Amino acid sequence: YDADVREGLKNKELLVNPVFELIADNGLIRTLRTEKGVGFFRQSFDFKNFPFDKQKVTIVLAIRDLPMSQAVVSVTDFSARSALDFGRKNNINGWNIIDHTWKYKPYQGPNDSEYFDSLVFEIDIERKHDFYIYKVILPIILILMVCWSSLWITTREIESRLTITIVCLLSLIAYNFVIDKELPKLEYLTVLDWIILISYIYATIPNFISIISHKLFISNKKVLCNKIENCGKKYGATSYIILVFLIIAINVNINPENASG
């Protein structure tokens, strides 16, 4: 406590627990209990839009000692400022804090016979997805572009074509093993899981086109061979990019409340 308060209490002896602090507030003295530590809690998240997802973290602080008729929760100016500072600092690793609110709400536990007053603190967070775009999605797209470029090699060079397509497919598999630790292990498919699954399919298509085209070429069916080759060149890589955007758009529209901006 400050000098003025200390002067007024110079003839009194005080024994204060270390976790308590005396504070002078407009001539009054009040105690503030401070507890520090690290807390762990569970939260149900929906990762269907991963890595373009947005989540809501809900923390409920309830007074369990006294029922609502005897004790209520109130947010002090200090708590309000602390919440605003927390939002400005944006110090959740890998996430952006886009909003935070609190509200008062009656609380009743599963084994409680009466209601307690509680404060519900909600934080809206949005995943920083740049890492997944630049280090996961773009490298996969580049591998597929190299794979589909094999169609520009003459049909006679079947060995060269298959070498490129198979090497690209193996590179994609190896790369997915590298990034596997960055992906959540879930029982449903996320946006990124769909993109990876489609990428595997598109990595195998040039291989089949090369084999079919070569078969038609040596069978003297060059017209049909050229049609297949031209379709692959025109629509192969383009259809993959369009399909990736469709996957993102469909998932966002199905689950918009958990989609980032």
C-alpha positions as CSV (number, residue, x, y, z in Angstrom):
1,Y,0.0,0.0,0.0
2,D,1.1,3.5,-0.7
3,A,2.6,6.1,1.8
4,D,-0.7,7.7,2.7
5,V,-2.3,4.5,3.7
6,R,0.9,3.4,5.5
7,E,0.9,6.6,7.5
8,G,-2.7,6.1,8.6
9,L,-2.0,2.5,9.8
10,K,1.4,3.2,11.4
11,N,0.0,2.2,14.9
12,K,-1.6,-1.0,13.7
13,E,0.0,-4.4,13.2
14,L,-1.0,-6.4,10.2
15,L,-0.4,-10.0,9.3
16,V,-1.1,-10.5,5.6
17,N,-1.0,-13.8,3.7
18,P,1.6,-13.5,0.8
19,V,-1.1,-14.1,-1.8
20,F,-3.1,-11.1,-0.6
21,E,-2.4,-7.5,-1.4
22,L,-3.7,-4.3,0.3
23,I,-4.9,-1.7,-2.1
24,A,-5.9,1.9,-1.5
25,D,-9.1,2.8,-3.4
26,N,-10.6,6.3,-2.7
27,G,-9.8,6.2,0.9
28,L,-10.8,2.6,1.4
29,I,-8.6,-0.5,1.8
30,R,-9.5,-3.7,0.1
31,T,-7.7,-7.0,-0.4
32,L,-6.9,-8.5,-3.7
33,R,-6.1,-12.2,-3.9
34,T,-3.6,-13.1,-6.6
35,E,-3.1,-16.7,-7.8
36,K,-0.5,-17.6,-10.4
37,G,-0.1,-20.8,-12.2
38,V,-0.7,-22.7,-15.5
39,G,-4.1,-24.2,-16.1
40,F,-5.0,-27.0,-18.5
41,F,-8.6,-27.4,-19.8
42,R,-10.5,-29.2,-22.5
43,Q,-12.3,-27.5,-25.4
44,S,-14.4,-29.0,-28.2
45,F,-13.1,-27.7,-31.5
46,D,-14.4,-28.2,-35.0
47,F,-11.5,-28.7,-37.4
48,K,-13.4,-29.4,-40.6
49,N,-12.1,-26.2,-42.1
50,F,-8.5,-26.7,-41.0
51,P,-6.2,-24.9,-41.7
52,F,-8.7,-22.1,-42.6
53,D,-10.6,-22.5,-39.3
54,K,-11.9,-20.2,-36.6
55,Q,-12.6,-21.4,-33.1
56,K,-14.3,-20.1,-29.9
57,V,-12.6,-20.7,-26.6
58,T,-15.1,-20.5,-23.7
59,I,-13.9,-20.2,-20.0
60,V,-16.5,-20.3,-17.2
61,L,-15.6,-18.8,-13.8
62,A,-18.2,-19.7,-11.2
63,I,-18.6,-18.9,-7.5
64,R,-19.1,-22.4,-6.0
65,D,-19.0,-21.3,-2.4
66,L,-22.3,-19.4,-2.2
67,P,-25.5,-19.6,-4.3
68,M,-26.7,-16.8,-6.6
69,S,-28.9,-15.4,-3.8
70,Q,-25.9,-14.7,-1.6
71,A,-23.0,-13.9,-4.1
72,V,-22.7,-12.6,-7.6
73,V,-19.8,-12.1,-10.0
74,S,-18.8,-8.7,-11.2
75,V,-16.0,-7.6,-13.6
76,T,-13.8,-4.9,-12.3
77,D,-12.2,-2.2,-14.4
78,F,-8.8,-3.9,-13.9
79,S,-10.2,-7.2,-15.3
80,A,-11.7,-5.4,-18.3
81,R,-8.4,-3.7,-19.0
82,S,-6.5,-7.0,-18.7
83,A,-8.9,-8.6,-21.1
84,L,-8.3,-5.8,-23.6
85,D,-4.6,-6.0,-23.2
86,F,-4.7,-9.7,-23.7
87,G,-6.5,-9.2,-27.0
88,R,-4.1,-6.5,-28.2
89,K,-1.0,-8.6,-27.4
90,N,-2.4,-11.5,-29.5
91,N,0.0,-13.9,-27.7
92,I,-1.6,-17.2,-28.6
93,N,1.0,-19.0,-30.6
94,G,-0.3,-19.8,-34.1
95,W,-3.6,-17.9,-33.7
96,N,-5.0,-14.4,-34.1
97,I,-7.4,-13.1,-31.4
98,I,-10.2,-11.5,-33.4
99,D,-12.7,-10.8,-30.6
100,H,-13.4,-11.5,-26.9
101,T,-16.5,-10.9,-24.8
102,W,-17.9,-11.8,-21.4
103,K,-21.3,-12.2,-20.0
104,Y,-23.0,-13.2,-16.7
105,K,-24.8,-16.5,-16.7
106,P,-26.3,-18.8,-14.0
107,Y,-24.3,-22.0,-13.6
108,Q,-25.4,-25.4,-12.4
109,G,-23.0,-28.3,-12.3
110,P,-24.2,-31.9,-13.0
111,N,-24.3,-32.7,-9.2
112,D,-25.5,-29.2,-8.0
113,S,-29.0,-28.7,-6.6
114,E,-28.9,-24.9,-7.0
115,Y,-27.6,-22.3,-9.3
116,F,-24.4,-20.3,-8.9
117,D,-23.4,-17.0,-10.5
118,S,-20.7,-17.3,-13.2
119,L,-18.8,-15.2,-15.7
120,V,-18.5,-16.7,-19.2
121,F,-15.4,-15.4,-21.0
122,E,-15.4,-16.1,-24.7
123,I,-12.4,-15.6,-27.0
124,D,-12.8,-15.9,-30.8
125,I,-9.5,-17.0,-32.4
126,E,-8.5,-17.5,-36.0
127,R,-5.7,-19.8,-37.2
128,K,-2.7,-18.3,-38.8
129,H,-2.8,-20.3,-42.1
130,D,0.2,-18.8,-43.9
131,F,2.4,-21.6,-42.7
132,Y,0.1,-24.3,-44.3
133,I,-0.3,-22.3,-47.6
134,Y,3.4,-21.7,-48.2
135,K,4.9,-24.9,-46.7
136,V,2.2,-27.5,-47.4
137,I,-0.2,-26.5,-50.2
138,L,2.1,-24.7,-52.5
139,P,4.9,-27.4,-52.5
140,I,2.2,-30.0,-53.2
141,I,1.0,-27.9,-56.2
142,L,4.5,-27.6,-57.5
143,I,5.1,-31.3,-57.3
144,L,1.8,-31.9,-59.3
145,M,2.8,-29.3,-61.9
146,V,6.1,-31.1,-62.5
147,C,4.1,-34.4,-62.7
148,W,1.7,-33.0,-65.3
149,S,4.5,-31.4,-67.3
150,S,5.4,-35.0,-68.4
151,L,2.5,-34.8,-71.0
152,W,4.6,-32.3,-73.0
153,I,7.2,-35.1,-73.7
154,T,6.6,-36.9,-76.9
155,T,4.4,-40.0,-76.7
156,R,7.2,-42.3,-77.9
157,E,9.3,-41.5,-74.7
158,I,7.2,-43.6,-72.4
159,E,10.1,-44.4,-70.1
160,S,10.9,-40.7,-69.6
161,R,7.2,-39.9,-68.9
162,L,6.8,-42.7,-66.4
163,T,10.1,-41.8,-64.6
164,I,8.8,-38.3,-64.0
165,T,5.3,-39.3,-62.9
166,I,6.4,-42.1,-60.6
167,V,9.2,-39.9,-59.0
168,C,6.6,-37.1,-58.4
169,L,4.2,-39.5,-56.9
170,L,6.9,-40.9,-54.5
171,S,8.0,-37.3,-53.7
172,L,4.4,-36.5,-52.8
173,I,4.1,-39.5,-50.5
174,A,7.5,-38.7,-48.9
175,Y,6.5,-35.0,-48.4
176,N,3.2,-36.0,-46.8
177,F,5.1,-38.1,-44.3
178,V,7.2,-35.1,-43.4
179,I,4.2,-32.8,-42.8
180,D,2.2,-35.5,-41.1
181,K,3.2,-34.2,-37.6
182,E,1.7,-30.8,-38.4
183,L,-1.8,-32.2,-39.2
184,P,-4.4,-33.0,-36.5
185,K,-5.3,-36.7,-36.1
186,L,-9.1,-36.8,-36.6
187,E,-11.8,-39.2,-37.4
188,Y,-13.1,-36.9,-40.2
189,L,-11.5,-35.3,-43.2
190,T,-10.5,-31.6,-43.0
191,V,-10.0,-29.2,-45.9
192,L,-6.3,-30.0,-46.0
193,D,-7.0,-33.8,-45.9
194,W,-9.3,-33.4,-48.9
195,I,-6.7,-31.4,-50.8
196,I,-4.0,-34.1,-50.0
197,L,-6.4,-36.9,-51.1
198,I,-7.2,-35.1,-54.4
199,S,-3.5,-34.5,-54.9
200,Y,-2.8,-38.2,-54.7
201,I,-5.4,-38.9,-57.3
202,Y,-4.1,-36.2,-59.6
203,A,-0.5,-37.5,-59.2
204,T,-1.6,-40.8,-60.7
205,I,-3.6,-39.5,-63.6
206,P,-0.6,-38.5,-65.8
207,N,0.8,-41.9,-65.3
208,F,-2.3,-43.6,-66.7
209,I,-2.6,-41.0,-69.5
210,S,1.0,-41.8,-70.6
211,I,0.4,-45.5,-70.7
212,I,-2.9,-45.2,-72.6
213,S,-1.5,-42.7,-75.0
214,H,1.5,-44.9,-75.7
215,K,-0.7,-47.9,-76.3
216,L,-2.9,-46.0,-78.7
217,F,0.2,-44.5,-80.5
218,I,1.7,-47.9,-81.2
219,S,-1.7,-49.2,-82.3
220,N,-1.8,-46.5,-84.9
221,K,-4.7,-44.7,-83.3
222,K,-3.0,-41.3,-83.3
223,V,-6.2,-39.3,-83.6
224,L,-7.6,-40.7,-80.3
225,C,-4.2,-40.5,-78.8
226,N,-3.9,-36.8,-79.6
227,K,-7.3,-36.0,-78.2
228,I,-6.4,-37.6,-74.8
229,E,-3.1,-35.8,-74.8
230,N,-4.7,-32.4,-75.6
231,C,-7.4,-32.9,-72.9
232,G,-4.7,-33.7,-70.4
233,K,-2.6,-30.6,-71.3
234,K,-5.6,-28.2,-71.3
235,Y,-7.6,-29.4,-68.3
236,G,-5.3,-31.4,-66.1
237,A,-3.5,-28.9,-63.9
238,T,-6.3,-26.3,-64.3
239,S,-9.0,-28.6,-63.1
240,Y,-6.9,-29.4,-60.0
241,I,-6.6,-25.8,-59.0
242,I,-10.3,-25.3,-59.5
243,L,-11.1,-28.4,-57.5
244,V,-8.9,-27.1,-54.6
245,F,-10.9,-23.8,-54.5
246,L,-14.2,-25.8,-54.7
247,I,-13.1,-27.9,-51.7
248,I,-12.4,-24.8,-49.7
249,A,-15.6,-23.0,-50.8
250,I,-17.9,-26.0,-50.1
251,N,-16.5,-26.7,-46.6
252,V,-16.7,-23.0,-45.7
253,N,-20.3,-22.8,-46.8
254,I,-21.2,-26.0,-44.9
255,N,-19.6,-24.8,-41.7
256,P,-19.3,-21.0,-41.9
257,E,-19.2,-20.3,-38.2
258,N,-15.9,-22.1,-38.0
259,A,-14.4,-20.6,-41.1
260,S,-11.7,-17.9,-41.0
261,G,-12.1,-14.6,-42.8
